[in-house]
Every structure is written in structure tokens, then in C-alpha cells.
Amino acid sequence: MHLPGGAVSADLRHKALVTEQRRPYTVPLLERAISTGIDNEGAKLDPVMPRWRMSKSDLHDVALYVYNRLK
């Protein structure tokens, strides 16, 4: 999906985040991406990706939700 300003949204499908990755996303790696903007390979995500500040419990719940929605 193309967003205003030329940004393109991330592909959150299982195929893109797990199946086609050398190092598939796991719940902890999703937590890191959501909170710090570091991807599954350790690289910085595009600055357009928000870095969310939330409690550890909320962060885990969001990452678990995204991960389980991938299947």
C-alpha cells in the first residue's frame, strides 16, 4: 500500500515475514522491530516506521497478535 509522501507500507503477511526470510521474524524480533525500528536481520527500518513506546506486556501482546495474524 502506498502512503502519502511516497512511503510504502510493510508487507505483514506470513510469506513476507517468515517464509521468505533467511532469519524469520519471531515474537521477540517483532517486539524489537515495533519498539526500536530494528528488523529481523539487525538493520534499521525505514524512518517512516513508528517506534512505539508501551509497557512490556502491551508490546508482547501486540507482537503476538501480529505474529499469529501472519499464519
PDB file as gemmi writes it, atoms N, CA and C in Angstrom:
CRYST1    1.000    1.000    1.000  90.00  90.00  90.00 P 1                      
ATOM      1  N   MET A   1       0.840  -1.171   0.000  1.00  0.00           N  
ATOM      2  CA  MET A   1       0.000   0.000   0.000  1.00  0.00           C  
ATOM      3  C   MET A   1       0.885   1.235   0.000  1.00  0.00           C  
ATOM      4  N   HIS A   2       0.582   2.165  -0.886  1.00  0.00           N  
ATOM      5  CA  HIS A   2       1.333   3.418  -0.954  1.00  0.00           C  
ATOM      6  C   HIS A   2       0.682   4.456  -0.052  1.00  0.00           C  
ATOM      7  N   LEU A   3       1.508   5.110   0.742  1.00  0.00           N  
ATOM      8  CA  LEU A   3       1.047   6.106   1.705  1.00  0.00           C  
ATOM      9  C   LEU A   3       1.440   7.502   1.239  1.00  0.00           C  
ATOM     10  N   PRO A   4       0.816   8.531   1.821  1.00  0.00           N  
ATOM     11  CA  PRO A   4       1.187   9.900   1.464  1.00  0.00           C  
ATOM     12  C   PRO A   4       2.687  10.132   1.698  1.00  0.00           C  
ATOM     13  N   GLY A   5       3.287  10.909   0.860  1.00  0.00           N  
ATOM     14  CA  GLY A   5       4.702  11.204   0.992  1.00  0.00           C  
ATOM     15  C   GLY A   5       5.610  10.184   0.329  1.00  0.00           C  
ATOM     16  N   GLY A   6       5.012   9.192  -0.346  1.00  0.00           N  
ATOM     17  CA  GLY A   6       5.811   8.216  -1.070  1.00  0.00           C  
ATOM     18  C   GLY A   6       6.186   6.968  -0.298  1.00  0.00           C  
ATOM     19  N   ALA A   7       5.825   6.896   0.980  1.00  0.00           N  
ATOM     20  CA  ALA A   7       6.151   5.700   1.770  1.00  0.00           C  
ATOM     21  C   ALA A   7       5.290   4.522   1.312  1.00  0.00           C  
ATOM     22  N   VAL A   8       5.835   3.340   1.455  1.00  0.00           N  
ATOM     23  CA  VAL A   8       5.115   2.112   1.126  1.00  0.00           C  
ATOM     24  C   VAL A   8       4.997   1.299   2.404  1.00  0.00           C  
ATOM     25  N   SER A   9       3.780   0.873   2.737  1.00  0.00           N  
ATOM     26  CA  SER A   9       3.586   0.117   3.979  1.00  0.00           C  
ATOM     27  C   SER A   9       4.252  -1.244   3.889  1.00  0.00           C  
ATOM     28  N   ALA A  10       4.634  -1.774   5.038  1.00  0.00           N  
ATOM     29  CA  ALA A  10       5.280  -3.081   5.118  1.00  0.00           C  
ATOM     30  C   ALA A  10       4.293  -4.191   4.784  1.00  0.00           C  
ATOM     31  N   ASP A  11       4.829  -5.252   4.237  1.00  0.00           N  
ATOM     32  CA  ASP A  11       4.040  -6.447   3.951  1.00  0.00           C  
ATOM     33  C   ASP A  11       4.061  -7.309   5.209  1.00  0.00           C  
ATOM     34  N   LEU A  12       2.933  -7.414   5.893  1.00  0.00           N  
ATOM     35  CA  LEU A  12       2.860  -8.158   7.150  1.00  0.00           C  
ATOM     36  C   LEU A  12       2.314  -9.567   6.975  1.00  0.00           C  
ATOM     37  N   ARG A  13       2.334 -10.064   5.755  1.00  0.00           N  
ATOM     38  CA  ARG A  13       1.857 -11.426   5.536  1.00  0.00           C  
ATOM     39  C   ARG A  13       2.925 -12.428   5.971  1.00  0.00           C  
ATOM     40  N   HIS A  14       2.462 -13.618   6.369  1.00  0.00           N  
ATOM     41  CA  HIS A  14       3.350 -14.687   6.820  1.00  0.00           C  
ATOM     42  C   HIS A  14       4.457 -14.950   5.798  1.00  0.00           C  
ATOM     43  N   LYS A  15       4.096 -14.995   4.552  1.00  0.00           N  
ATOM     44  CA  LYS A  15       5.055 -15.256   3.473  1.00  0.00           C  
ATOM     45  C   LYS A  15       6.203 -14.243   3.513  1.00  0.00           C  
ATOM     46  N   ALA A  16       5.890 -12.977   3.682  1.00  0.00           N  
ATOM     47  CA  ALA A  16       6.904 -11.924   3.656  1.00  0.00           C  
ATOM     48  C   ALA A  16       7.763 -11.887   4.921  1.00  0.00           C  
ATOM     49  N   LEU A  17       7.159 -12.146   6.070  1.00  0.00           N  
ATOM     50  CA  LEU A  17       7.886 -12.013   7.337  1.00  0.00           C  
ATOM     51  C   LEU A  17       8.514 -13.306   7.838  1.00  0.00           C  
ATOM     52  N   VAL A  18       8.048 -14.431   7.374  1.00  0.00           N  
ATOM     53  CA  VAL A  18       8.565 -15.699   7.885  1.00  0.00           C  
ATOM     54  C   VAL A  18       9.087 -16.587   6.760  1.00  0.00           C  
ATOM     55  N   THR A  19       8.224 -16.978   5.862  1.00  0.00           N  
ATOM     56  CA  THR A  19       8.581 -17.954   4.831  1.00  0.00           C  
ATOM     57  C   THR A  19       9.732 -17.493   3.945  1.00  0.00           C  
ATOM     58  N   GLU A  20       9.735 -16.244   3.536  1.00  0.00           N  
ATOM     59  CA  GLU A  20      10.745 -15.755   2.594  1.00  0.00           C  
ATOM     60  C   GLU A  20      11.973 -15.129   3.258  1.00  0.00           C  
ATOM     61  N   GLN A  21      12.110 -15.270   4.557  1.00  0.00           N  
ATOM     62  CA  GLN A  21      13.229 -14.665   5.280  1.00  0.00           C  
ATOM     63  C   GLN A  21      14.297 -15.710   5.618  1.00  0.00           C  
ATOM     64  N   ARG A  22      15.559 -15.331   5.483  1.00  0.00           N  
ATOM     65  CA  ARG A  22      16.646 -16.218   5.940  1.00  0.00           C  
ATOM     66  C   ARG A  22      16.546 -16.379   7.451  1.00  0.00           C  
ATOM     67  N   ARG A  23      16.267 -15.284   8.122  1.00  0.00           N  
ATOM     68  CA  ARG A  23      16.068 -15.297   9.570  1.00  0.00           C  
ATOM     69  C   ARG A  23      14.638 -14.833   9.798  1.00  0.00           C  
ATOM     70  N   PRO A  24      13.698 -15.762   9.902  1.00  0.00           N  
ATOM     71  CA  PRO A  24      12.286 -15.384  10.040  1.00  0.00           C  
ATOM     72  C   PRO A  24      12.025 -14.568  11.300  1.00  0.00           C  
ATOM     73  N   TYR A  25      11.028 -13.722  11.202  1.00  0.00           N  
ATOM     74  CA  TYR A  25      10.597 -12.984  12.386  1.00  0.00           C  
ATOM     75  C   TYR A  25      10.023 -13.952  13.411  1.00  0.00           C  
ATOM     76  N   THR A  26      10.336 -13.678  14.664  1.00  0.00           N  
ATOM     77  CA  THR A  26       9.761 -14.371  15.816  1.00  0.00           C  
ATOM     78  C   THR A  26       9.063 -13.297  16.643  1.00  0.00           C  
ATOM     79  N   VAL A  27       8.379 -13.688  17.687  1.00  0.00           N  
ATOM     80  CA  VAL A  27       7.728 -12.691  18.537  1.00  0.00           C  
ATOM     81  C   VAL A  27       8.762 -11.716  19.115  1.00  0.00           C  
ATOM     82  N   PRO A  28       9.897 -12.193  19.671  1.00  0.00           N  
ATOM     83  CA  PRO A  28      10.890 -11.224  20.168  1.00  0.00           C  
ATOM     84  C   PRO A  28      11.439 -10.294  19.084  1.00  0.00           C  
ATOM     85  N   LEU A  29      11.621 -10.809  17.861  1.00  0.00           N  
ATOM     86  CA  LEU A  29      12.107  -9.942  16.786  1.00  0.00           C  
ATOM     87  C   LEU A  29      11.050  -8.929  16.364  1.00  0.00           C  
ATOM     88  N   LEU A  30       9.790  -9.316  16.401  1.00  0.00           N  
ATOM     89  CA  LEU A  30       8.718  -8.350  16.133  1.00  0.00           C  
ATOM     90  C   LEU A  30       8.675  -7.287  17.222  1.00  0.00           C  
ATOM     91  N   GLU A  31       8.866  -7.694  18.471  1.00  0.00           N  
ATOM     92  CA  GLU A  31       8.900  -6.726  19.576  1.00  0.00           C  
ATOM     93  C   GLU A  31      10.016  -5.704  19.335  1.00  0.00           C  
ATOM     94  N   ARG A  32      11.175  -6.191  18.914  1.00  0.00           N  
ATOM     95  CA  ARG A  32      12.301  -5.292  18.653  1.00  0.00           C  
ATOM     96  C   ARG A  32      11.984  -4.347  17.500  1.00  0.00           C  
ATOM     97  N   ALA A  33      11.389  -4.860  16.436  1.00  0.00           N  
ATOM     98  CA  ALA A  33      11.046  -4.014  15.288  1.00  0.00           C  
ATOM     99  C   ALA A  33      10.042  -2.941  15.678  1.00  0.00           C  
ATOM    100  N   ILE A  34       9.043  -3.328  16.452  1.00  0.00           N  
ATOM    101  CA  ILE A  34       7.993  -2.391  16.865  1.00  0.00           C  
ATOM    102  C   ILE A  34       8.543  -1.309  17.786  1.00  0.00           C  
ATOM    103  N   SER A  35       9.411  -1.694  18.706  1.00  0.00           N  
ATOM    104  CA  SER A  35       9.859  -0.742  19.731  1.00  0.00           C  
ATOM    105  C   SER A  35      11.126   0.023  19.373  1.00  0.00           C  
ATOM    106  N   THR A  36      12.006  -0.577  18.555  1.00  0.00           N  
ATOM    107  CA  THR A  36      13.284   0.089  18.269  1.00  0.00           C  
ATOM    108  C   THR A  36      13.519   0.388  16.801  1.00  0.00           C  
ATOM    109  N   GLY A  37      12.714  -0.205  15.906  1.00  0.00           N  
ATOM    110  CA  GLY A  37      12.907   0.018  14.484  1.00  0.00           C  
ATOM    111  C   GLY A  37      14.063  -0.771  13.905  1.00  0.00           C  
ATOM    112  N   ILE A  38      14.404  -1.904  14.548  1.00  0.00           N  
ATOM    113  CA  ILE A  38      15.465  -2.783  14.053  1.00  0.00           C  
ATOM    114  C   ILE A  38      14.814  -4.048  13.514  1.00  0.00           C  
ATOM    115  N   ASP A  39      15.136  -4.415  12.276  1.00  0.00           N  
ATOM    116  CA  ASP A  39      14.476  -5.563  11.657  1.00  0.00           C  
ATOM    117  C   ASP A  39      15.046  -6.903  12.115  1.00  0.00           C  
ATOM    118  N   ASN A  40      14.578  -7.974  11.500  1.00  0.00           N  
ATOM    119  CA  ASN A  40      14.982  -9.321  11.868  1.00  0.00           C  
ATOM    120  C   ASN A  40      16.449  -9.621  11.573  1.00  0.00           C  
ATOM    121  N   GLU A  41      17.065  -8.854  10.698  1.00  0.00           N  
ATOM    122  CA  GLU A  41      18.479  -9.037  10.353  1.00  0.00           C  
ATOM    123  C   GLU A  41      19.386  -8.073  11.112  1.00  0.00           C  
ATOM    124  N   GLY A  42      18.798  -7.196  11.930  1.00  0.00           N  
ATOM    125  CA  GLY A  42      19.586  -6.227  12.689  1.00  0.00           C  
ATOM    126  C   GLY A  42      19.775  -4.891  12.002  1.00  0.00           C  
ATOM    127  N   ALA A  43      19.094  -4.686  10.872  1.00  0.00           N  
ATOM    128  CA  ALA A  43      19.200  -3.415  10.141  1.00  0.00           C  
ATOM    129  C   ALA A  43      18.094  -2.457  10.588  1.00  0.00           C  
ATOM    130  N   LYS A  44      18.353  -1.171  10.415  1.00  0.00           N  
ATOM    131  CA  LYS A  44      17.350  -0.165  10.765  1.00  0.00           C  
ATOM    132  C   LYS A  44      16.208  -0.190   9.757  1.00  0.00           C  
ATOM    133  N   LEU A  45      14.993  -0.117  10.267  1.00  0.00           N  
ATOM    134  CA  LEU A  45      13.825   0.002   9.407  1.00  0.00           C  
ATOM    135  C   LEU A  45      13.718   1.440   8.914  1.00  0.00           C  
ATOM    136  N   ASP A  46      12.962   1.654   7.869  1.00  0.00           N  
ATOM    137  CA  ASP A  46      12.729   2.977   7.320  1.00  0.00           C  
ATOM    138  C   ASP A  46      12.238   3.903   8.435  1.00  0.00           C  
ATOM    139  N   PRO A  47      12.703   5.144   8.467  1.00  0.00           N  
ATOM    140  CA  PRO A  47      12.266   6.092   9.499  1.00  0.00           C  
ATOM    141  C   PRO A  47      10.755   6.329   9.522  1.00  0.00           C  
ATOM    142  N   VAL A  48      10.063   5.989   8.438  1.00  0.00           N  
ATOM    143  CA  VAL A  48       8.611   6.137   8.414  1.00  0.00           C  
ATOM    144  C   VAL A  48       7.958   5.184   9.416  1.00  0.00           C  
ATOM    145  N   MET A  49       8.626   4.049   9.695  1.00  0.00           N  
ATOM    146  CA  MET A  49       8.090   3.086  10.659  1.00  0.00           C  
ATOM    147  C   MET A  49       8.141   3.698  12.050  1.00  0.00           C  
ATOM    148  N   PRO A  50       6.963   3.851  12.687  1.00  0.00           N  
ATOM    149  CA  PRO A  50       6.973   4.417  14.037  1.00  0.00           C  
ATOM    150  C   PRO A  50       7.659   3.494  15.028  1.00  0.00           C  
ATOM    151  N   ARG A  51       8.264   4.087  16.011  1.00  0.00           N  
ATOM    152  CA  ARG A  51       8.840   3.337  17.134  1.00  0.00           C  
ATOM    153  C   ARG A  51       7.876   3.539  18.292  1.00  0.00           C  
ATOM    154  N   TRP A  52       7.236   2.478  18.713  1.00  0.00           N  
ATOM    155  CA  TRP A  52       6.180   2.581  19.716  1.00  0.00           C  
ATOM    156  C   TRP A  52       6.732   2.381  21.113  1.00  0.00           C  
ATOM    157  N   ARG A  53       6.306   3.226  22.028  1.00  0.00           N  
ATOM    158  CA  ARG A  53       6.652   3.089  23.448  1.00  0.00           C  
ATOM    159  C   ARG A  53       5.425   2.567  24.174  1.00  0.00           C  
ATOM    160  N   MET A  54       5.571   1.428  24.802  1.00  0.00           N  
ATOM    161  CA  MET A  54       4.464   0.821  25.553  1.00  0.00           C  
ATOM    162  C   MET A  54       5.047  -0.104  26.594  1.00  0.00           C  
ATOM    163  N   SER A  55       4.204  -0.561  27.489  1.00  0.00           N  
ATOM    164  CA  SER A  55       4.678  -1.484  28.514  1.00  0.00           C  
ATOM    165  C   SER A  55       5.139  -2.778  27.856  1.00  0.00           C  
ATOM    166  N   LYS A  56       5.999  -3.531  28.558  1.00  0.00           N  
ATOM    167  CA  LYS A  56       6.474  -4.810  28.022  1.00  0.00           C  
ATOM    168  C   LYS A  56       5.317  -5.753  27.736  1.00  0.00           C  
ATOM    169  N   SER A  57       4.335  -5.723  28.611  1.00  0.00           N  
ATOM    170  CA  SER A  57       3.169  -6.586  28.431  1.00  0.00           C  
ATOM    171  C   SER A  57       2.389  -6.208  27.184  1.00  0.00           C  
ATOM    172  N   ASP A  58       2.147  -4.918  26.991  1.00  0.00           N  
ATOM    173  CA  ASP A  58       1.425  -4.463  25.797  1.00  0.00           C  
ATOM    174  C   ASP A  58       2.229  -4.747  24.529  1.00  0.00           C  
ATOM    175  N   LEU A  59       3.542  -4.514  24.578  1.00  0.00           N  
ATOM    176  CA  LEU A  59       4.399  -4.780  23.434  1.00  0.00           C  
ATOM    177  C   LEU A  59       4.328  -6.262  23.058  1.00  0.00           C  
ATOM    178  N   HIS A  60       4.414  -7.115  24.062  1.00  0.00           N  
ATOM    179  CA  HIS A  60       4.334  -8.555  23.802  1.00  0.00           C  
ATOM    180  C   HIS A  60       2.985  -8.922  23.189  1.00  0.00           C  
ATOM    181  N   ASP A  61       1.924  -8.361  23.740  1.00  0.00           N  
ATOM    182  CA  ASP A  61       0.580  -8.658  23.213  1.00  0.00           C  
ATOM    183  C   ASP A  61       0.441  -8.229  21.753  1.00  0.00           C  
ATOM    184  N   VAL A  62       0.958  -7.054  21.407  1.00  0.00           N  
ATOM    185  CA  VAL A  62       0.871  -6.569  20.027  1.00  0.00           C  
ATOM    186  C   VAL A  62       1.700  -7.461  19.109  1.00  0.00           C  
ATOM    187  N   ALA A  63       2.929  -7.788  19.506  1.00  0.00           N  
ATOM    188  CA  ALA A  63       3.788  -8.641  18.677  1.00  0.00           C  
ATOM    189  C   ALA A  63       3.168 -10.027  18.501  1.00  0.00           C  
ATOM    190  N   LEU A  64       2.612 -10.567  19.557  1.00  0.00           N  
ATOM    191  CA  LEU A  64       1.967 -11.879  19.485  1.00  0.00           C  
ATOM    192  C   LEU A  64       0.761 -11.829  18.557  1.00  0.00           C  
ATOM    193  N   TYR A  65      -0.004 -10.758  18.632  1.00  0.00           N  
ATOM    194  CA  TYR A  65      -1.163 -10.595  17.750  1.00  0.00           C  
ATOM    195  C   TYR A  65      -0.714 -10.555  16.284  1.00  0.00           C  
ATOM    196  N   VAL A  66       0.291  -9.726  15.984  1.00  0.00           N  
ATOM    197  CA  VAL A  66       0.779  -9.623  14.605  1.00  0.00           C  
ATOM    198  C   VAL A  66       1.310 -10.979  14.152  1.00  0.00           C  
ATOM    199  N   TYR A  67       2.104 -11.634  14.980  1.00  0.00           N  
ATOM    200  CA  TYR A  67       2.686 -12.919  14.604  1.00  0.00           C  
ATOM    201  C   TYR A  67       1.598 -13.955  14.327  1.00  0.00           C  
ATOM    202  N   ASN A  68       0.613 -14.024  15.172  1.00  0.00           N  
ATOM    203  CA  ASN A  68      -0.453 -15.009  14.994  1.00  0.00           C  
ATOM    204  C   ASN A  68      -1.358 -14.657  13.815  1.00  0.00           C  
ATOM    205  N   ARG A  69      -1.454 -13.393  13.465  1.00  0.00           N  
ATOM    206  CA  ARG A  69      -2.247 -12.990  12.309  1.00  0.00           C  
ATOM    207  C   ARG A  69      -1.521 -13.332  11.008  1.00  0.00           C  
ATOM    208  N   LEU A  70      -0.245 -13.628  11.093  1.00  0.00           N  
ATOM    209  CA  LEU A  70       0.542 -13.949   9.911  1.00  0.00           C  
ATOM    210  C   LEU A  70       0.202 -15.326   9.363  1.00  0.00           C  
ATOM    211  N   LYS A  71      -0.252 -16.203  10.213  1.00  0.00           N  
ATOM    212  CA  LYS A  71      -0.457 -17.602   9.835  1.00  0.00           C  
ATOM    213  C   LYS A  71      -1.667 -17.797   8.960  1.00  0.00           C  
TER     214      LYS A  71                                                      
END                                                                             
